[in-house]
Amino acid sequence: MSESPASHVSSIPYGNGNGNGNATPSGQYGNGQPAATDSAVRKKLNGYVGFANLPNQVHRKSVRTGFQFTVMVVGESGLGKSTLVNTLFNTTLYPPKEYLHPSAERPKTVAIESISADIEENGVRLRLTVVDTPGFGDFVNNDDSWKPIVENIEARFDAYLEQENRVNRQKMVDNRVHACLYFIQPSGHSLKQIDIEFMRRLHTKVNLIPVIAKSDTLTDEEILQFKQRILSDIAHHQIRIFQAPVYENEDEETVAENEEIASKIPFAIVGSDKAVETHD
């Protein structure tokens, strides 16, 4: 997300209430009385209290209510967006598409379609919503093809903000787009203008994750070179892509794992609707 300009807050001098702006001595109130000091004393409990079970309670509540996750997939037709979603979540979320006849009339604008499913794994429920953008990049003139997508993302933010401003917020539904997978054609060259323009428009609004579609059409060497060109274009146009946050108390193993994952962006992906069992 883009950083807003730093707010300039006027410094307020410590006063003693007489309007002369003189600072109150440290450790005293304005009336000259000693100020109370906060001190924490480490104590050992004599028996069981129960607050050590708070993390377990939070975990049970989260499992009971389930989680909500909304992912947007953007890219030109034929790059395997639906197939990848089915592969990632190991379910047939997207049925086989019916292709239009060559003579059939096609939509003239980018459409926004969403499909939701409740999936469960080891007792944990996930409300998965996939937002598709059919028509993106498929026209002769693709100017402003990103506008319907930006408007949809912003509308979801506005709807969530409206829920937060309600008096009763117990049944909030989080329909915000948590991540956007942007599919790049496996050309092996560099980003196209539509790729750059789209990512420039959205990188401040959503967690942007670029992926190389159908990477099995490229050799390992071609994939490596293609990734370097993509990252060079992204850096040149100052596009910020998703980076996993690093927390202060993370263990070294987790930090190393996150760094390894980040080093593989943009991800080279392959999707399939069929599982093939091998002997190894």
Helices and strands as residue ranges (DSSP letters): G 51-53, H 54-65, E 67-74, H 81-88, E 113-121, E 124-132, H 147-164, E 179-184, H 193-202, E 208-212, G 215-217, H 220-236, H 252-262, E 267-268
